[in-house]
Amino acid sequence: MEKDNKKQQNSSSEIAGKQFEVEDYKKNDQLSSGLAETHEQVNDDYMAGTIDQKAKSEKEQ
């Protein structure tokens, strides 16, 4: 039972330490595809900007 806990802790640490890499778009495992999807969503939101930026750009036109 102690081995199972240690194995699970190592696995959790590996997952927690994983960061997005461009290659994640090409991988088929659940973790990589989740990171790729989250990266795409964050990037889309970042590129869309904030409401303040939109209001300012509309005002300038």
C-alpha positions in Angstrom: 0.0 0.0 0.0 2.9 2.3 0.7 4.2 1.7 -2.8 0.9 2.7 -4.3 0.9 6.0 -2.4 4.4 6.7 -3.5 3.7 5.8 -7.1 0.6 8.1 -7.1 2.5 11.0 -5.6 5.2 10.7 -8.3 2.5 10.6 -11.0 0.7 13.6 -9.5 4.0 15.6 -9.3 4.7 14.9 -13.0 1.3 16.0 -14.0 1.5 19.2 -11.8 4.8 20.1 -13.3 3.8 19.7 -16.9 3.7 22.9 -18.9 2.4 23.6 -22.4 4.7 22.8 -25.3 3.9 23.4 -29.0 4.2 19.6 -29.6 1.1 19.1 -27.4 -1.0 20.0 -30.4 0.2 16.9 -32.1 0.1 14.5 -29.2 -2.9 12.2 -28.5 -2.7 11.8 -24.7 -5.4 13.4 -22.6 -3.0 15.7 -20.7 -1.3 17.1 -23.8 -4.6 17.7 -25.6 -6.1 19.4 -22.6 -3.1 21.7 -22.3 -3.2 22.5 -26.0 -7.0 23.3 -25.8 -6.5 25.5 -22.7 -3.6 27.3 -24.4 -5.7 28.0 -27.4 -8.6 29.3 -25.3 -6.4 31.6 -23.3 -4.6 32.9 -26.4 -8.0 33.7 -28.0 -9.2 35.6 -25.0 -5.9 37.5 -24.8 -6.0 38.5 -28.4 -9.6 39.6 -28.1 -8.6 42.1 -25.5 -10.7 43.7 -22.8 -13.9 45.7 -22.9 -11.9 48.9 -22.2 -9.7 48.3 -25.2 -12.7 47.7 -27.4 -14.5 50.9 -26.2 -11.3 52.9 -26.7 -10.9 51.7 -30.3 -14.5 52.3 -31.1 -14.2 55.8 -29.7 -11.2 56.6 -31.9 -13.0 55.5 -35.1 
